[in-house]
Amino acid sequence: MRLAPFIQNAVIIAETDAPTRDVALRMMLRKLRASIPDLEVESVLKDILIREQESSTGIGKGIAIPHATVSEGLDSTVMAVATLKEPIDFNSVDRKKVSLIVMILSPEGMADGHLRMLARVARICSRDAILAEIMEAKDEDALREAFLAADEKCVG
């Protein structure tokens, strides 16, 4: 699964100053709601936080991939990407603070595509050189372009 179609329409936030995980997630959801009016921010946030309690989506190397399936308000999978000015605690597996958050939301019934997108994002972010290019992006356009380039480099 290629990310390009999702990145083109993703909410991109570069160098936000969100001080905590919950603030960052809520901000990302509110930005998504601007283009998805039926998205229930607090309900989706609750689902994401329940998922975080079960097992952190902080996968290491300063990356978190919070995700949820949503029962109402979505017709297709959406992404939001944020980089942070200052890393925040995400209870990551390697205990490192997070500087990159890639949120994935899918409608119920699209589990296969949801899992493939999670795997694709994790694969892209596992490559140190590509991750460095993504983290160097200082504005929304550069961040979107860095993800598109990463998607192209990680064909397969």
Order of alpha helices (4+ residues) and beta strands (2+ residues): alpha-beta-alpha-alpha-beta-beta-beta-beta-beta-alpha-alpha-alpha
